[in-house]
Amino acid sequence: MPSRRTFIKSTAALTLAASLPHGRAAAADSATSETPWYQRTLRWGQTNLTEIDPLRIDIGWWRAHWKRTRVQGVVINAGGIVAFYPTEVPFHRRAKELGNRDLFGELTRAAHDDGLAVFARMDSSRADEAFYRAHRDWFAHDADGKPYIWNELYIACVNSPYYQEYIPSILREIASRYRPEGFTDNNWNGPMRNQPCFCTYCERSFRARTGAALPRVANWNDPLYREWIMWNYARRLEIRDEFNRVTREAGGEHCIWVGMMAGAQNWQSRVFRDDREVYRRTPMIMLDHQRRFDTEGFQHNAETGKRLHSVGGWDKVIPESIAMYHLTEHNFRLAMKPEPDVLQGHALISGRIAS
């Protein structure tokens, strides 16, 4: 029987379990190499990097972990807010402890040598203050001209060159240099519904579409506000289409960009992600669904799976992100662990904060 320490270490990674219709798992076993990777890669794991990992990561341990857990694909942090490889894109900040190391490249080569598919993980939503000061007009601002900030990072505007030029240049660099099978993205939708942007790019784009200025008040009885909602949904679909065009062009026909979706309908509407249209346009979905927004019990995930497959198609693979770690006794994730482990983890975190 493994020790408690061994168990904790072996479950340190974020694992992803594919949501599959009946009979699909068995069919995957007989899939041939001619079947696109996104139809035969069902068991995923994530090696979630931090900025200090270039100094301490043990790639050999991770390779053994991938083998032990029998994953078929891995999600590895690549870039966006922080680069885990020696990027040449201006303002694409390298991880603090990266130095001259190519950590994403090392992990990707190891995964490919082990026969695993690789999702290059992006976070295409925000940037640090240095980037903001260099390109203020690329970031979302409220009606008073104040930038939207989350976790000390500035939220980028979806109508600015950040999404039209900057992120595509990173996607091209990663796809052409490392040849990952595809791209996923932790947060690609920019400002939320309660964060209307009034930058020059938004004003110009909305006026071109409607002939009117951006609405200043959230009023569902106002046709102009409803048009603003639809305009935002349409822009996110344009971003998906453009990112897919870029990754396929740079990485090959099956180098797809799938972003990340959520299982909660209220969250999807808050971030302007259209389930039906997105599922119609993509061959697979990466689903981040780790908390309960709705009044449902243990059957919550199964009900979500049925709803999403009914929208996207019963033959579509939908890996779901399930965290195998807890940080506090109030953690929101859909997982369980013994109370002593939860409390010890909380004490360790408190100790780090105190020190």
C-alpha positions as CSV (number, residue, x, y, z in Angstrom):
1,M,0.0,0.0,0.0
2,P,1.5,3.4,-1.0
3,S,2.5,5.9,1.7
4,R,0.5,9.0,2.2
5,R,3.4,11.1,0.9
6,T,3.6,9.0,-2.2
7,F,-0.1,9.3,-2.8
8,I,0.0,13.1,-2.5
9,K,2.9,13.4,-4.9
10,S,1.3,11.1,-7.4
11,T,-1.8,13.2,-7.5
12,A,-0.1,16.6,-7.7
13,A,-0.9,17.1,-11.3
14,L,-4.1,18.4,-12.7
15,T,-5.7,15.4,-14.5
16,L,-8.4,15.6,-17.1
17,A,-10.9,12.8,-17.7
18,A,-12.6,12.6,-21.0
19,S,-16.4,12.8,-21.0
20,L,-17.3,10.0,-23.4
21,P,-20.6,8.7,-24.8
22,H,-21.4,5.0,-24.5
23,G,-19.0,2.8,-26.4
24,R,-16.5,5.5,-27.3
25,A,-13.7,4.4,-25.0
26,A,-13.7,0.9,-26.5
27,A,-13.7,2.4,-30.0
28,A,-10.7,4.6,-29.1
29,D,-8.6,1.5,-28.3
30,S,-9.0,0.4,-31.9
31,A,-8.3,3.8,-33.4
32,T,-5.5,3.9,-36.0
33,S,-2.8,6.4,-36.5
34,E,-4.9,7.8,-39.4
35,T,-7.5,8.9,-36.8
36,P,-6.9,12.6,-35.9
37,W,-5.1,12.8,-32.5
38,Y,-8.0,14.7,-31.0
39,Q,-10.3,11.7,-31.6
40,R,-8.1,9.1,-30.1
41,T,-6.4,11.0,-27.2
42,L,-8.9,10.5,-24.3
43,R,-6.9,10.3,-21.1
44,W,-5.1,13.6,-20.4
45,G,-2.9,15.0,-17.7
46,Q,-1.6,18.5,-17.0
47,T,1.8,19.5,-15.8
48,N,0.9,23.0,-14.5
49,L,4.1,25.1,-14.4
50,T,4.9,28.0,-12.1
51,E,7.5,30.7,-12.6
52,I,10.0,29.0,-10.2
53,D,9.7,25.6,-11.8
54,P,12.7,26.0,-14.2
55,L,14.9,25.8,-11.0
56,R,13.3,22.7,-9.5
57,I,11.3,20.6,-12.0
58,D,12.2,16.9,-12.3
59,I,11.3,16.0,-15.9
60,G,12.2,12.4,-15.3
61,W,9.7,12.2,-12.4
62,W,7.0,13.6,-14.7
63,R,7.7,11.1,-17.4
64,A,7.4,8.3,-14.9
65,H,4.1,9.9,-13.7
66,W,2.7,10.1,-17.2
67,K,3.6,6.4,-17.7
68,R,2.2,5.4,-14.4
69,T,-1.1,7.2,-15.0
70,R,-1.3,5.9,-18.6
71,V,-2.1,9.3,-20.0
72,Q,-2.3,9.7,-23.8
73,G,-1.8,13.4,-23.8
74,V,-0.5,16.2,-21.6
75,V,-1.3,19.9,-21.2
76,I,1.9,22.0,-20.8
77,N,2.1,25.7,-20.1
78,A,3.6,27.5,-23.0
79,G,2.8,31.2,-23.1
80,G,0.5,34.2,-23.1
81,I,0.9,36.1,-19.8
82,V,4.2,34.3,-19.2
83,A,6.4,32.4,-21.6
84,F,8.0,29.1,-20.5
85,Y,10.3,29.1,-23.5
86,P,12.8,31.6,-25.0
87,T,10.3,33.7,-26.9
88,E,11.3,36.3,-29.4
89,V,7.9,38.1,-29.3
90,P,8.2,41.6,-27.9
91,F,6.6,42.0,-24.4
92,H,6.0,38.3,-24.1
93,R,7.6,38.1,-20.6
94,R,9.7,35.0,-19.8
95,A,9.0,33.2,-16.5
96,K,11.1,34.8,-13.7
97,E,13.4,31.8,-13.2
98,L,13.5,30.7,-16.9
99,G,16.9,32.2,-17.7
100,N,18.1,30.6,-20.9
101,R,16.2,27.4,-20.3
102,D,13.5,26.1,-22.7
103,L,11.3,24.4,-20.2
104,F,8.2,24.1,-22.5
105,G,10.5,22.7,-25.2
106,E,12.1,20.1,-22.9
107,L,8.7,18.9,-21.6
108,T,7.2,18.8,-25.1
109,R,10.1,16.7,-26.5
110,A,9.9,14.3,-23.6
111,A,6.2,13.9,-24.1
112,H,6.6,13.4,-27.8
113,D,9.4,10.9,-27.2
114,D,6.9,9.0,-25.0
115,G,4.3,9.0,-27.7
116,L,2.0,11.5,-26.0
117,A,0.0,14.3,-27.6
118,V,0.8,17.8,-26.4
119,F,-1.6,20.7,-25.8
120,A,0.3,24.0,-25.6
121,R,-1.5,25.8,-22.8
122,M,-2.0,29.5,-23.2
123,D,-3.5,32.3,-21.2
124,S,-4.5,35.0,-23.6
125,S,-6.3,37.6,-21.5
126,R,-4.0,39.8,-19.5
127,A,-0.5,41.3,-19.1
128,D,1.7,43.0,-16.6
129,E,2.1,46.7,-15.9
130,A,5.1,47.1,-18.1
131,F,3.2,45.8,-21.1
132,Y,0.2,48.0,-20.2
133,R,2.3,51.1,-20.0
134,A,3.8,50.4,-23.4
135,H,0.5,49.8,-25.1
136,R,-2.3,51.3,-23.0
137,D,-4.7,51.3,-26.0
138,W,-4.5,47.5,-26.3
139,F,-6.3,47.1,-22.9
140,A,-9.9,47.3,-21.8
141,H,-11.0,50.5,-20.0
142,D,-14.3,51.5,-18.4
143,A,-16.3,54.6,-19.3
144,D,-14.1,56.8,-17.2
145,G,-10.9,55.5,-18.9
146,K,-9.8,53.3,-16.0
147,P,-8.2,50.0,-16.9
148,Y,-9.8,46.7,-15.8
149,I,-7.4,44.8,-13.5
150,W,-7.6,41.3,-12.1
151,N,-4.9,39.8,-9.8
152,E,-2.6,42.8,-10.6
153,L,-2.8,42.1,-14.3
154,Y,-4.4,44.3,-17.0
155,I,-7.2,42.8,-19.0
156,A,-6.7,43.1,-22.8
157,C,-9.3,44.4,-25.2
158,V,-10.7,41.8,-27.7
159,N,-10.8,44.4,-30.4
160,S,-7.2,45.6,-30.1
161,P,-3.9,44.5,-31.6
162,Y,-3.4,42.3,-28.5
163,Y,-5.8,39.8,-29.9
164,Q,-5.3,40.7,-33.6
165,E,-1.5,40.7,-33.7
166,Y,0.2,39.9,-30.4
167,I,-1.4,36.5,-29.5
168,P,-1.3,35.3,-33.2
169,S,2.4,36.0,-33.3
170,I,2.9,33.8,-30.1
171,L,0.8,31.0,-31.6
172,R,2.8,31.0,-34.8
173,E,6.1,31.0,-32.8
174,I,5.1,28.0,-30.7
175,A,3.4,26.0,-33.5
176,S,6.3,26.4,-35.9
177,R,9.0,25.8,-33.4
178,Y,7.6,23.0,-31.3
179,R,4.9,21.4,-33.3
180,P,2.4,20.7,-30.4
181,E,-0.6,18.7,-31.5
182,G,-2.9,21.7,-30.5
183,F,-3.5,24.6,-28.3
184,T,-5.8,25.2,-25.3
185,D,-6.3,28.5,-23.5
186,N,-7.1,29.1,-19.9
187,N,-8.8,32.5,-20.5
188,W,-9.2,33.8,-24.0
189,N,-12.4,35.8,-23.9
190,G,-11.2,39.1,-22.5
191,P,-13.5,41.4,-20.5
192,M,-16.6,39.9,-19.0
193,R,-20.2,41.2,-19.5
194,N,-19.9,43.4,-16.4
195,Q,-16.7,45.0,-17.8
196,P,-17.8,46.9,-20.9
197,C,-14.8,48.4,-22.7
198,F,-14.9,51.9,-24.0
199,C,-11.5,52.0,-25.7
200,T,-11.0,53.6,-29.2
201,Y,-11.0,50.2,-30.9
202,C,-14.4,49.2,-29.4
203,E,-16.0,52.6,-30.1
204,R,-14.9,52.4,-33.7
205,S,-15.9,48.8,-34.2
206,F,-19.3,49.1,-32.6
207,R,-20.1,52.3,-34.5
208,A,-19.2,50.6,-37.8
209,R,-21.6,47.8,-37.0
210,T,-24.5,49.8,-35.6
211,G,-23.9,53.5,-36.5
212,A,-24.3,54.3,-32.8
213,A,-22.1,54.9,-29.8
214,L,-21.5,52.2,-27.2
215,P,-24.4,51.9,-24.7
216,R,-23.5,53.3,-21.3
217,V,-26.1,51.4,-19.3
218,A,-26.9,47.7,-19.0
219,N,-30.5,47.7,-20.0
220,W,-32.0,44.5,-21.5
221,N,-35.0,46.5,-22.7
222,D,-32.8,48.7,-24.9
223,P,-32.3,47.2,-28.4
224,L,-28.9,48.9,-28.6
225,Y,-27.7,47.1,-25.4
226,R,-28.9,43.8,-26.8
227,E,-27.0,44.5,-30.0
228,W,-23.9,45.1,-27.9
229,I,-24.4,41.7,-26.4
230,M,-24.6,40.0,-29.8
231,W,-21.6,42.0,-31.0
232,N,-19.5,40.7,-28.1
233,Y,-20.6,37.1,-28.8
234,A,-19.7,37.5,-32.5
235,R,-16.3,38.9,-31.7
236,R,-15.3,35.9,-29.5
237,L,-16.3,33.6,-32.4
238,E,-14.1,35.7,-34.7
239,I,-11.2,35.2,-32.3
240,R,-11.7,31.4,-32.3
241,D,-11.8,31.3,-36.1
242,E,-8.7,33.5,-36.4
243,F,-6.6,31.6,-33.8
244,N,-7.5,28.3,-35.5
245,R,-6.5,29.7,-38.9
246,V,-3.1,30.7,-37.5
247,T,-2.3,27.5,-35.7
248,R,-3.4,25.3,-38.6
249,E,-1.3,27.4,-41.0
250,A,1.8,27.3,-38.8
251,G,1.4,23.8,-37.3
252,G,-0.5,21.7,-39.8
253,E,-4.0,20.7,-40.7
254,H,-4.8,19.1,-37.3
255,C,-3.1,21.7,-35.1
256,I,-6.3,23.0,-33.6
257,W,-6.9,25.8,-31.1
258,V,-9.7,24.8,-28.8
259,G,-9.5,27.4,-26.1
260,M,-11.4,26.4,-22.9
261,M,-15.1,26.2,-22.2
262,A,-17.1,26.0,-19.0
263,G,-19.9,23.7,-18.0
264,A,-22.0,26.4,-16.2
265,Q,-24.4,28.2,-18.5
266,N,-24.4,31.4,-16.4
267,W,-20.6,31.6,-16.6
268,Q,-20.6,31.0,-20.4
269,S,-23.0,33.9,-20.8
270,R,-20.9,36.2,-18.6
271,V,-17.9,35.7,-20.8
272,F,-19.7,35.7,-24.2
273,R,-19.0,32.1,-25.1
274,D,-21.7,30.6,-27.3
275,D,-22.0,26.9,-26.6
276,R,-23.8,26.0,-29.7
277,E,-21.7,27.9,-32.2
278,V,-18.4,27.0,-30.6
279,Y,-19.3,23.3,-30.4
280,R,-20.4,23.4,-34.0
281,R,-17.0,24.8,-35.1
282,T,-14.6,22.6,-33.2
283,P,-13.8,18.9,-33.4
284,M,-13.2,18.7,-29.6
285,I,-13.7,20.7,-26.4
286,M,-11.5,21.3,-23.4
287,L,-13.9,21.8,-20.5
288,D,-12.9,23.6,-17.3
289,H,-15.7,22.6,-14.9
290,Q,-14.4,22.4,-11.3
291,R,-17.0,24.2,-9.3
292,R,-20.8,24.0,-8.7
293,F,-22.7,27.2,-9.6
294,D,-26.0,25.4,-9.8
295,T,-28.2,23.8,-7.2
296,E,-27.2,20.2,-8.1
297,G,-25.7,17.4,-6.1
298,F,-23.4,14.5,-7.0
299,Q,-25.2,14.0,-10.4
300,H,-24.0,17.5,-11.5
301,N,-21.2,16.4,-13.8
302,A,-23.3,13.7,-15.5
303,E,-26.1,16.2,-16.2
304,T,-23.6,18.7,-17.5
305,G,-22.1,16.0,-19.8
306,K,-25.5,15.1,-21.2
307,R,-26.4,18.7,-21.9
308,L,-23.1,19.5,-23.6
309,H,-23.1,16.4,-25.7
310,S,-26.7,17.1,-26.7
311,V,-25.5,20.5,-27.9
312,G,-22.2,19.6,-29.4
313,G,-22.8,16.1,-30.7
314,W,-22.6,12.7,-29.0
315,D,-19.5,11.7,-30.9
316,K,-17.5,14.7,-29.7
317,V,-14.7,14.2,-27.2
318,I,-14.9,16.6,-24.2
319,P,-12.0,16.2,-21.7
320,E,-13.0,17.7,-18.4
321,S,-10.6,19.4,-16.0
322,I,-10.7,17.8,-12.5
323,A,-8.1,19.0,-10.0
324,M,-6.5,16.4,-7.8
325,Y,-5.4,19.0,-5.2
326,H,-7.0,21.2,-2.5
327,L,-5.6,24.3,-1.0
328,T,-8.1,25.1,1.8
329,E,-11.0,23.5,3.5
330,H,-13.2,25.9,1.5
331,N,-11.9,24.9,-1.9
332,F,-14.6,25.0,-4.6
333,R,-13.3,22.1,-6.7
334,L,-15.3,18.9,-7.4
335,A,-13.1,16.5,-5.5
336,M,-12.7,15.0,-2.0
337,K,-9.8,14.3,0.3
338,P,-9.4,13.4,4.0
339,E,-9.9,16.3,6.4
340,P,-6.3,16.1,7.9
341,D,-4.8,16.6,4.4
342,V,-7.1,19.6,3.8
343,L,-6.1,21.2,7.1
344,Q,-2.4,20.5,6.7
345,G,-2.5,22.1,3.3
346,H,-4.2,25.1,4.7
347,A,-1.6,25.3,7.5
348,L,1.3,25.2,4.9
349,I,-0.3,27.9,2.8
350,S,-0.8,30.1,5.9
351,G,2.8,29.5,6.9
352,R,4.1,30.6,3.5
353,I,2.0,33.8,3.7
354,A,3.2,34.5,7.2
355,S,6.8,34.1,6.2
